[in-house]
Amino acid sequence: MKLSESQEDYLKQIFLLGERFGTVTTQLIADHLRVKPASVTGMIKKLADLHLIKHKPYYGVTLTEAGTRVAVEVLRHHRLLELYLSEVLGYTWDEIHDEAEKLEHHISEKFEARIAEKLGHPTHDPHGDPIPNADLTFPDGPKLISAMKLTPGQDVVIRRVRTQDSDALTLLAKLGLVIGATFKVIETSEDAIRVELDSTRMLIPVGLAVQILVEIG
C-alpha cells in the first residue's frame, strides 16, 4: 500500500502525540500539524478507511497495528537521517529536523540499512530520541522525567530534548543544556527551575524545562 507523504506525516504525528499525551484528539493533531480541524477530520476518515487508525468520539484517535508499523518506520527513517546529517555531514542539532522531514519519505529500505550500518546501528538520534531498529522495536533505556518534575537537590543527566524548534535548540546549546550534560537542581517553581551547570547558575523557564527529559543521577 503506497501512502502519500501527508498520510505518513499524520500517522507519525499521531504516534508521537499518543506517546506524549495519551489521548490524541483531532484538535491536538490540528495544533501540532498546523492545519484546520476540518482537514484533520477528512484525513482521519481516509486513514480509518485504510484500517490504519481507529477513531471514537471522546476516546480520540489510535493507530492500528498496521498504522503503527508505518509510523515507526517513518520515525526510523527520520531519526537515522538526523544522526547521519549530524555525524557525517556536520549539521548542528537545530538544523537537522527540517532536512530529515524532507528526506524521510524518499529513502529506500536499502539506503536506510546502509545509513544504519555506517553509523554503527545507533539507538538514539542527536536529540536523544530513540531510534527503532530494523524490526521496528525501540531500544530499552532508563526511565526519564521532565525537568519540571524535579525537586531541589537532585543531580540529573540530560538524555532527551523533545523540542524541534530551531530557536529553542540554539538557546539550549548556548546554555550548555545538551544531551549528556549534568546539572543540579537548586530551586523549583511553577514557572521555572533554577539549576547549576558547570558552576554556573541559570533559570530555565517552564517552556524550555518541559522539553528537557533527564535521568536522575
SEKOLLO-213075 format. One record per residue (C-alpha): residue in one letter; residue number from 1; x, y, z. Coordinates in steps of 0.05 Angstrom, whole numbers. Example, Ala and Ser with C-alpha at 12.3 -4.5 7.8 and 13.67 -1.06 7.14 Angstrom:
! residues 2
{residu A	num 1	c1 246	c2 -90	c3 156};
{residu S	num 2	c1 273	c2 -21	c3 143};
This chain:
! residues 217
{residu M	num 1	c1 0	c2 0	c3 0};
{residu K	num 2	c1 31	c2 65	c3 -23};
{residu L	num 3	c1 14	c2 123	c3 22};
{residu S	num 4	c1 23	c2 197	c3 9};
{residu E	num 5	c1 73	c2 239	c3 47};
{residu S	num 6	c1 16	c2 273	c3 82};
{residu Q	num 7	c1 -15	c2 207	c3 105};
{residu E	num 8	c1 52	c2 184	c3 132};
{residu D	num 9	c1 61	c2 251	c3 168};
{residu Y	num 10	c1 -7	c2 242	c3 201};
{residu L	num 11	c1 9	c2 172	c3 225};
{residu K	num 12	c1 76	c2 193	c3 252};
{residu Q	num 13	c1 46	c2 252	c3 288};
{residu I	num 14	c1 -10	c2 210	c3 318};
{residu F	num 15	c1 43	c2 162	c3 344};
{residu L	num 16	c1 85	c2 218	c3 375};
{residu L	num 17	c1 24	c2 252	c3 406};
{residu G	num 18	c1 0	c2 186	c3 435};
{residu E	num 19	c1 68	c2 173	c3 465};
{residu R	num 20	c1 69	c2 241	c3 498};
{residu F	num 21	c1 -4	c2 257	c3 515};
{residu G	num 22	c1 -40	c2 190	c3 515};
{residu T	num 23	c1 -107	c2 213	c3 485};
{residu V	num 24	c1 -100	c2 242	c3 415};
{residu T	num 25	c1 -156	c2 288	c3 395};
{residu T	num 26	c1 -169	c2 318	c3 326};
{residu Q	num 27	c1 -155	c2 387	c3 355};
{residu L	num 28	c1 -88	c2 364	c3 383};
{residu I	num 29	c1 -69	c2 337	c3 315};
{residu A	num 30	c1 -91	c2 402	c3 282};
{residu D	num 31	c1 -50	c2 444	c3 330};
{residu H	num 32	c1 14	c2 404	c3 321};
{residu L	num 33	c1 8	c2 397	c3 245};
{residu R	num 34	c1 -16	c2 469	c3 239};
{residu V	num 35	c1 -76	c2 452	c3 196};
{residu K	num 36	c1 -150	c2 465	c3 203};
{residu P	num 37	c1 -192	c2 415	c3 244};
{residu A	num 38	c1 -235	c2 402	c3 182};
{residu S	num 39	c1 -173	c2 378	c3 145};
{residu V	num 40	c1 -156	c2 331	c3 202};
{residu T	num 41	c1 -226	c2 303	c3 202};
{residu G	num 42	c1 -221	c2 288	c3 128};
{residu M	num 43	c1 -154	c2 254	c3 134};
{residu I	num 44	c1 -177	c2 213	c3 194};
{residu K	num 45	c1 -234	c2 185	c3 153};
{residu K	num 46	c1 -185	c2 166	c3 97};
{residu L	num 47	c1 -137	c2 132	c3 145};
{residu A	num 48	c1 -194	c2 96	c3 180};
{residu D	num 49	c1 -218	c2 70	c3 113};
{residu L	num 50	c1 -148	c2 43	c3 102};
{residu H	num 51	c1 -151	c2 8	c3 170};
{residu L	num 52	c1 -91	c2 48	c3 194};
{residu I	num 53	c1 -127	c2 84	c3 251};
{residu K	num 54	c1 -188	c2 79	c3 295};
{residu H	num 55	c1 -228	c2 138	c3 318};
{residu K	num 56	c1 -282	c2 141	c3 371};
{residu P	num 57	c1 -315	c2 205	c3 396};
{residu Y	num 58	c1 -289	c2 224	c3 466};
{residu Y	num 59	c1 -236	c2 169	c3 461};
{residu G	num 60	c1 -192	c2 201	c3 409};
{residu V	num 61	c1 -151	c2 172	c3 352};
{residu T	num 62	c1 -109	c2 109	c3 359};
{residu L	num 63	c1 -65	c2 73	c3 309};
{residu T	num 64	c1 -79	c2 2	c3 287};
{residu E	num 65	c1 -22	c2 -48	c3 285};
{residu A	num 66	c1 -13	c2 -32	c3 211};
{residu G	num 67	c1 -15	c2 43	c3 224};
{residu T	num 68	c1 36	c2 36	c3 280};
{residu R	num 69	c1 85	c2 -1	c3 234};
{residu V	num 70	c1 81	c2 55	c3 183};
{residu A	num 71	c1 91	c2 109	c3 235};
{residu V	num 72	c1 150	c2 74	c3 268};
{residu E	num 73	c1 183	c2 61	c3 200};
{residu V	num 74	c1 179	c2 135	c3 183};
{residu L	num 75	c1 207	c2 152	c3 251};
{residu R	num 76	c1 265	c2 104	c3 239};
{residu H	num 77	c1 280	c2 139	c3 173};
{residu H	num 78	c1 275	c2 208	c3 205};
{residu R	num 79	c1 319	c2 194	c3 265};
{residu L	num 80	c1 372	c2 157	c3 225};
{residu L	num 81	c1 374	c2 215	c3 176};
{residu E	num 82	c1 381	c2 265	c3 233};
{residu L	num 83	c1 440	c2 228	c3 261};
{residu Y	num 84	c1 472	c2 220	c3 192};
{residu L	num 85	c1 464	c2 294	c3 178};
{residu S	num 86	c1 496	c2 309	c3 245};
{residu E	num 87	c1 551	c2 257	c3 248};
{residu V	num 88	c1 572	c2 253	c3 175};
{residu L	num 89	c1 552	c2 320	c3 144};
{residu G	num 90	c1 565	c2 365	c3 204};
{residu Y	num 91	c1 496	c2 395	c3 212};
{residu T	num 92	c1 480	c2 424	c3 281};
{residu W	num 93	c1 423	c2 395	c3 321};
{residu D	num 94	c1 379	c2 456	c3 307};
{residu E	num 95	c1 385	c2 444	c3 231};
{residu I	num 96	c1 373	c2 370	c3 223};
{residu H	num 97	c1 298	c2 364	c3 235};
{residu D	num 98	c1 274	c2 403	c3 175};
{residu E	num 99	c1 323	c2 368	c3 129};
{residu A	num 100	c1 303	c2 300	c3 154};
{residu E	num 101	c1 229	c2 318	c3 145};
{residu K	num 102	c1 242	c2 329	c3 71};
{residu L	num 103	c1 281	c2 264	c3 61};
{residu E	num 104	c1 245	c2 214	c3 106};
{residu H	num 105	c1 192	c2 195	c3 55};
{residu H	num 106	c1 240	c2 183	c3 -2};
{residu I	num 107	c1 296	c2 137	c3 21};
{residu S	num 108	c1 294	c2 63	c3 5};
{residu E	num 109	c1 300	c2 6	c3 55};
{residu K	num 110	c1 368	c2 -9	c3 25};
{residu F	num 111	c1 391	c2 63	c3 37};
{residu E	num 112	c1 363	c2 61	c3 107};
{residu A	num 113	c1 402	c2 -2	c3 121};
{residu R	num 114	c1 466	c2 29	c3 94};
{residu I	num 115	c1 458	c2 90	c3 138};
{residu A	num 116	c1 446	c2 46	c3 199};
{residu E	num 117	c1 508	c2 5	c3 183};
{residu K	num 118	c1 551	c2 67	c3 171};
{residu L	num 119	c1 530	c2 96	c3 238};
{residu G	num 120	c1 541	c2 30	c3 276};
{residu H	num 121	c1 467	c2 15	c3 285};
{residu P	num 122	c1 454	c2 72	c3 334};
{residu T	num 123	c1 400	c2 72	c3 387};
{residu H	num 124	c1 388	c2 147	c3 394};
{residu D	num 125	c1 389	c2 209	c3 350};
{residu P	num 126	c1 422	c2 276	c3 366};
{residu H	num 127	c1 361	c2 299	c3 407};
{residu G	num 128	c1 363	c2 235	c3 448};
{residu D	num 129	c1 301	c2 207	c3 414};
{residu P	num 130	c1 304	c2 130	c3 410};
{residu I	num 131	c1 315	c2 100	c3 341};
{residu P	num 132	c1 274	c2 37	c3 328};
{residu N	num 133	c1 315	c2 -20	c3 300};
{residu A	num 134	c1 303	c2 -56	c3 234};
{residu D	num 135	c1 249	c2 -98	c3 268};
{residu L	num 136	c1 215	c2 -33	c3 288};
{residu T	num 137	c1 225	c2 -43	c3 362};
{residu F	num 138	c1 251	c2 12	c3 407};
{residu P	num 139	c1 314	c2 5	c3 449};
{residu D	num 140	c1 309	c2 -4	c3 524};
{residu G	num 141	c1 333	c2 55	c3 565};
{residu P	num 142	c1 330	c2 88	c3 633};
{residu K	num 143	c1 266	c2 120	c3 659};
{residu L	num 144	c1 265	c2 193	c3 641};
{residu I	num 145	c1 225	c2 250	c3 672};
{residu S	num 146	c1 212	c2 322	c3 653};
{residu A	num 147	c1 259	c2 373	c3 685};
{residu M	num 148	c1 196	c2 409	c3 711};
{residu K	num 149	c1 182	c2 350	c3 756};
{residu L	num 150	c1 248	c2 353	c3 792};
{residu T	num 151	c1 259	c2 373	c3 864};
{residu P	num 152	c1 315	c2 415	c3 894};
{residu G	num 153	c1 380	c2 378	c3 908};
{residu Q	num 154	c1 374	c2 327	c3 852};
{residu D	num 155	c1 432	c2 315	c3 805};
{residu V	num 156	c1 410	c2 295	c3 736};
{residu V	num 157	c1 435	c2 280	c3 665};
{residu I	num 158	c1 400	c2 306	c3 603};
{residu R	num 159	c1 381	c2 247	c3 560};
{residu R	num 160	c1 328	c2 274	c3 512};
{residu V	num 161	c1 304	c2 341	c3 486};
{residu R	num 162	c1 234	c2 338	c3 456};
{residu T	num 163	c1 230	c2 405	c3 420};
{residu Q	num 164	c1 248	c2 410	c3 346};
{residu D	num 165	c1 243	c2 486	c3 347};
{residu S	num 166	c1 309	c2 512	c3 319};
{residu D	num 167	c1 309	c2 575	c3 363};
{residu A	num 168	c1 297	c2 534	c3 426};
{residu L	num 169	c1 352	c2 485	c3 407};
{residu T	num 170	c1 401	c2 541	c3 392};
{residu L	num 171	c1 387	c2 572	c3 461};
{residu L	num 172	c1 395	c2 505	c3 496};
{residu A	num 173	c1 462	c2 494	c3 461};
{residu K	num 174	c1 486	c2 564	c3 482};
{residu L	num 175	c1 466	c2 548	c3 554};
{residu G	num 176	c1 502	c2 481	c3 552};
{residu L	num 177	c1 437	c2 443	c3 562};
{residu V	num 178	c1 453	c2 388	c3 512};
{residu I	num 179	c1 450	c2 313	c3 512};
{residu G	num 180	c1 496	c2 284	c3 565};
{residu A	num 181	c1 502	c2 349	c3 605};
{residu T	num 182	c1 493	c2 343	c3 680};
{residu F	num 183	c1 464	c2 395	c3 727};
{residu K	num 184	c1 439	c2 402	c3 798};
{residu V	num 185	c1 370	c2 429	c3 814};
{residu I	num 186	c1 374	c2 489	c3 861};
{residu E	num 187	c1 303	c2 514	c3 863};
{residu T	num 188	c1 236	c2 499	c3 831};
{residu S	num 189	c1 171	c2 536	c3 819};
{residu E	num 190	c1 110	c2 531	c3 773};
{residu D	num 191	c1 143	c2 578	c3 724};
{residu A	num 192	c1 216	c2 556	c3 722};
{residu I	num 193	c1 272	c2 516	c3 753};
{residu R	num 194	c1 339	c2 543	c3 776};
{residu V	num 195	c1 398	c2 498	c3 763};
{residu E	num 196	c1 473	c2 496	c3 770};
{residu L	num 197	c1 512	c2 473	c3 709};
{residu D	num 198	c1 588	c2 474	c3 709};
{residu S	num 199	c1 589	c2 522	c3 769};
{residu T	num 200	c1 541	c2 569	c3 733};
{residu R	num 201	c1 471	c2 581	c3 758};
{residu M	num 202	c1 415	c2 594	c3 709};
{residu L	num 203	c1 339	c2 598	c3 707};
{residu I	num 204	c1 304	c2 553	c3 658};
{residu P	num 205	c1 233	c2 577	c3 641};
{residu V	num 206	c1 177	c2 526	c3 640};
{residu G	num 207	c1 171	c2 529	c3 564};
{residu L	num 208	c1 241	c2 500	c3 558};
{residu A	num 209	c1 243	c2 458	c3 621};
{residu V	num 210	c1 184	c2 415	c3 600};
{residu Q	num 211	c1 221	c2 396	c3 536};
{residu I	num 212	c1 282	c2 370	c3 574};
{residu L	num 213	c1 279	c2 297	c3 596};
{residu V	num 214	c1 330	c2 275	c3 647};
{residu E	num 215	c1 356	c2 214	c3 683};
{residu I	num 216	c1 366	c2 223	c3 757};
{residu G	num 217	c1 438	c2 210	c3 774};
